Amino acid sequence: MTKATLLSRVGMLLLGGLFSVLLSSCAKIVPGNEVIVSVRDQRMMVLKEGAPVKSYRISTSKFGLGDKPGSMNTPLGTMRIARKIGSGAPSGAVFKSRRPTGEILRPNSPGRDPIVSRIIWLKGTERRNRNAFRRYIYIHGTPEERTIGRPASYGCIRMKSRDVIDLYRRVGVGAEVRVIKGSLFGLPFSSAGEGFAQWGPEGGGGAGQTRIFRGGPSI
């Protein structure tokens, strides 16, 4: 075997190994559906290929909006799902430091307000939410389901257990989560999905564009 042939084979092996690593890395990021959270509506919407497919009531921070370290604000802007924690855990399973404690709480258990059921850990992609990951900003379940629908959290985005479990199976690591101040109503979407959007009477726009979001049921 000549030196040139040997070097060629080594190069091919290295490239093959690098390609495999890249494929493995990409396989761990499955963005799937996208999520929009409206602070005004206290509602979350899941989009598939630009069309709304699911809607849930949620709860953002009772301390307002922002991303200052040490604050208890909910950050605005575009983030991505960095980690998903709690696969297979029963509804109401209590988590402390992202580990299950073995305790299970029923909704609205008196005097209890831990993280339950699922954790979806967010990472900022913009200057205005760059601290989200190290501030431990999650989408997570709460036993205080009576507070869902109004700002009541300490910075995270809270959901009912059954809803966060449903969301967890719909979104993958890398999926976009966008938190907006304004309302979901009136946002343009590419097409209708499961009765969540309808054609609006306002003029303009071509075929295939949904102009008015009418809302939809909380799961």
Backbone hydrogen bonds, N-H to C=O, Kabsch-Sander energy under -0.5 kcal/mol:
donor,donor_aa,acceptor,acceptor_aa,energy
6,L,2,T,-2.2
7,L,3,K,-2.5
8,S,4,A,-2.1
9,R,5,T,-2.3
10,V,6,L,-2.4
11,G,7,L,-2.3
12,M,8,S,-2.0
13,L,9,R,-2.2
14,L,10,V,-2.4
15,L,11,G,-2.4
16,G,12,M,-2.4
17,G,13,L,-2.5
18,L,14,L,-2.4
19,F,15,L,-2.6
20,S,16,G,-2.1
21,V,17,G,-2.1
22,L,18,L,-2.3
23,L,19,F,-2.3
24,S,20,S,-2.5
25,S,21,V,-2.6
26,C,22,L,-2.6
27,A,23,L,-2.2
28,K,24,S,-0.8
28,K,25,S,-0.8
29,I,26,C,-1.4
30,V,28,K,-0.7
30,V,173,V,-0.9
33,N,170,R,-1.1
34,E,47,L,-2.4
35,V,176,E,-2.3
36,I,45,M,-2.6
37,V,178,R,-3.2
38,S,43,R,-3.0
39,V,37,V,-0.6
39,V,180,I,-2.7
40,R,181,K,-1.1
40,R,182,G,-0.6
42,Q,38,S,-1.4
43,R,38,S,-1.4
44,M,56,Y,-3.2
45,M,36,I,-2.9
46,V,54,K,-2.7
47,L,34,E,-3.2
48,K,51,A,-2.9
51,A,48,K,-1.7
53,V,46,V,-3.0
54,K,46,V,-1.2
55,S,217,P,-0.6
56,Y,44,M,-2.5
58,I,42,Q,-2.0
59,S,158,R,-1.4
62,K,153,S,-2.3
63,F,72,M,-0.5
64,G,61,S,-0.8
66,G,74,T,-1.9
71,S,68,K,-2.3
74,T,64,G,-2.1
77,G,179,V,-2.5
79,M,177,V,-3.0
80,R,123,K,-2.5
81,I,175,A,-2.1
82,A,80,R,-0.6
82,A,121,W,-3.1
83,R,121,W,-1.3
85,I,119,I,-3.1
89,A,86,G,-2.4
93,A,90,P,-2.1
94,V,103,E,-2.8
95,F,115,I,-2.8
96,K,99,R,-2.8
99,R,96,K,-1.4
101,T,94,V,-2.5
102,G,94,V,-0.5
105,L,92,G,-2.5
108,N,143,P,-5.0
109,S,106,R,-1.2
112,R,109,S,-1.5
115,I,95,F,-0.7
116,V,141,G,-2.2
117,S,93,A,-2.1
118,R,116,V,-2.2
119,I,85,I,-2.6
120,I,139,I,-2.4
121,W,83,R,-2.4
121,W,119,I,-0.5
122,L,137,I,-2.6
123,K,80,R,-2.5
125,T,78,T,-1.5
129,N,126,E,-1.2
130,R,127,R,-0.9
132,A,129,N,-1.8
135,R,131,N,-1.6
136,Y,133,F,-1.5
137,I,132,A,-2.1
138,Y,136,Y,-0.7
139,I,120,I,-2.2
140,H,138,Y,-0.5
140,H,157,I,-2.1
141,G,116,V,-1.3
141,G,118,R,-1.3
142,T,159,M,-1.8
145,E,143,P,-2.0
147,T,144,E,-1.7
148,I,145,E,-1.2
149,G,58,I,-2.0
150,R,147,T,-1.4
152,A,60,T,-1.9
153,S,60,T,-2.3
157,I,138,Y,-2.8
158,R,59,S,-2.8
158,R,156,C,-0.6
159,M,140,H,-1.9
164,V,160,K,-2.7
165,I,161,S,-2.1
166,D,162,R,-1.4
167,L,163,D,-2.8
168,Y,164,V,-2.4
169,R,165,I,-1.1
170,R,166,D,-0.6
170,R,167,L,-1.5
171,V,167,L,-1.3
172,G,31,P,-1.2
174,G,81,I,-2.4
175,A,172,G,-2.2
177,V,79,M,-3.0
178,R,35,V,-2.9
179,V,77,G,-2.3
179,V,177,V,-0.5
180,I,37,V,-3.1
180,I,178,R,-0.6
187,L,184,L,-1.8
189,F,210,T,-3.0
190,S,50,G,-1.3
196,F,193,G,-2.1
198,Q,212,I,-1.3
209,Q,206,G,-1.4
210,T,189,F,-3.1
210,T,208,G,-0.5
211,R,209,Q,-0.6
212,I,198,Q,-0.8
213,F,211,R,-0.5
214,R,196,F,-0.6
214,R,212,I,-0.7
215,G,196,F,-0.8
219,I,55,S,-0.9
